[in-house]
Amino acid sequence: MLLGKKRKLGRNIEEIQAGEKLEMSETIEDKDLLLYLGLTNDNNPLFIQHDYASMTPFKKPIVPQILLTGMITAAVSKYLPGPGSSIKKQSLSFPKPVYHYGKVNFLFEVTEINQSAHSIMMKVEGKNEKNELVIIGDLEICPPYPPKSITSNTLENF
């Protein structure tokens, strides 16, 4: 049971500044695709069948866009602002496909902080190995709230 245990949380809204950036890379491996397909039961031939994909303008299977979105969500949860944060709103575009075994270089940038709404705005870009834009978007994020005590003030005097 985790109740009452100290957990590492991401940064509070007061600790984040506009202009902050995070760069990270993710390579899409077979395990990522298999986990996604097993979890969602999404057997879109464009994602998994070389013979079908070869007959499309894509020429080979592509990575599901929601898998790339999950990488963005994970970066927010793990790094900026970090654990305890949540995406409130997102607008993402995928101008070019990402192929199996592709590498995506992500750049996140905090563009705005709204203390009264307890939210920060971030831009995200993802580029492939050829430095082509494969993901672009905007995120509205709720940074972690400081935890409230689960004990009453009276007990803290003992």
C-alpha positions in Angstrom: 0.0 0.0 0.0 1.4 3.4 -1.0 -0.8 5.6 1.2 1.3 7.9 3.3 4.5 7.0 1.6 6.6 9.7 0.0 6.5 9.5 -3.8 8.6 11.4 -6.2 6.4 14.0 -8.0 7.3 16.2 -10.9 7.8 19.9 -10.6 5.1 22.3 -9.3 3.8 25.0 -11.6 5.8 27.6 -9.7 9.0 25.8 -10.6 8.4 25.7 -14.4 9.3 28.6 -16.7 8.3 29.4 -20.3 11.1 28.6 -22.7 12.1 25.4 -20.9 12.9 22.6 -23.3 13.2 18.8 -23.2 14.9 16.8 -25.9 14.6 13.0 -26.1 14.8 10.1 -28.6 12.7 7.0 -28.9 13.3 4.1 -31.3 10.4 1.9 -32.2 11.2 -1.7 -31.5 9.3 -4.9 -32.3 8.3 -5.2 -28.6 6.6 -1.8 -28.7 4.5 -2.7 -31.7 3.6 -6.1 -30.3 2.6 -4.7 -27.0 0.4 -2.0 -28.7 -1.2 -4.6 -31.0 -1.8 -7.0 -28.1 -3.3 -4.2 -25.9 -5.6 -2.7 -28.5 -6.3 -5.6 -30.8 -5.8 -3.2 -33.6 -4.8 -5.4 -36.5 -4.8 -2.7 -39.2 -2.9 -4.2 -42.1 -1.1 -0.9 -42.7 0.6 -1.4 -39.3 1.6 -5.1 -39.6 1.3 -6.5 -43.1 4.3 -5.9 -45.4 2.4 -7.2 -48.5 -0.5 -4.8 -48.0 1.6 -1.8 -47.0 3.9 -2.4 -50.1 0.8 -1.7 -52.3 0.1 1.7 -50.6 2.0 5.0 -51.0 3.6 4.2 -47.6 5.5 1.2 -49.2 6.0 -0.5 -45.8 4.3 -0.9 -42.5 4.0 2.3 -40.4 3.9 2.9 -36.6 0.4 3.5 -35.2 0.0 7.2 -34.5 -1.5 6.5 -31.1 1.8 4.7 -30.2 3.7 7.9 -31.0 1.1 9.8 -28.9 1.8 7.4 -26.0 5.5 8.4 -26.2 4.5 12.0 -25.8 2.3 11.2 -22.8 5.1 9.2 -21.3 7.6 12.1 -21.7 5.1 14.4 -19.9 4.6 11.9 -17.1 8.3 11.1 -16.7 10.2 14.3 -17.4 8.3 17.6 -18.0 6.6 18.4 -15.7 7.0 14.8 -14.5 5.1 12.3 -12.2 1.7 13.5 -11.1 1.0 15.6 -14.3 -1.8 15.0 -16.8 -2.5 16.1 -20.3 -5.7 18.1 -20.4 -5.8 18.8 -24.1 -3.7 17.9 -27.2 -3.7 18.8 -30.8 -1.3 16.6 -32.8 -0.5 16.2 -36.5 1.5 13.5 -38.2 2.8 15.0 -41.5 4.9 12.0 -42.4 4.8 8.3 -41.3 7.2 6.7 -38.9 8.3 3.3 -40.0 9.1 0.2 -37.9 12.5 0.5 -36.3 12.4 4.2 -36.9 13.9 6.7 -34.4 11.9 9.8 -33.4 13.8 12.8 -31.9 11.3 14.8 -29.8 11.6 18.4 -28.8 9.2 19.7 -26.1 9.0 23.4 -25.2 7.0 25.2 -22.5 5.4 28.1 -24.3 3.0 29.5 -21.6 2.2 29.2 -17.9 -1.3 29.9 -16.6 -1.1 29.8 -12.8 -4.8 30.5 -12.3 -5.9 27.6 -14.5 -3.0 25.4 -13.1 -1.9 24.6 -16.6 1.1 25.0 -18.8 1.1 25.0 -22.6 3.8 23.1 -24.5 4.8 22.6 -28.2 6.0 19.3 -29.3 7.9 18.3 -32.5 9.1 14.9 -33.5 11.6 14.4 -36.3 12.8 11.2 -37.9 16.4 10.1 -38.8 16.3 12.2 -41.9 15.3 15.3 -39.8 11.9 15.3 -41.4 8.9 16.5 -39.3 6.8 13.5 -38.4 4.8 14.9 -35.4 3.9 18.4 -34.5 1.5 19.7 -31.9 0.4 21.6 -28.8 -0.3 20.3 -25.4 -2.1 21.7 -22.4 -0.8 20.1 -19.3 -1.9 20.1 -15.6 1.3 19.9 -13.6 1.3 17.9 -10.4 -0.5 19.3 -7.4 1.3 19.3 -4.1 -0.1 16.4 -2.1 -2.4 17.2 0.8 -1.9 15.6 4.1 -4.0 12.5 4.7 -3.9 13.0 8.5 -5.8 15.7 10.4 -3.8 18.6 11.9 -4.6 17.4 15.4 -2.5 14.2 14.9 0.5 16.2 13.7 0.9 17.7 17.3 1.8 14.2 18.7 
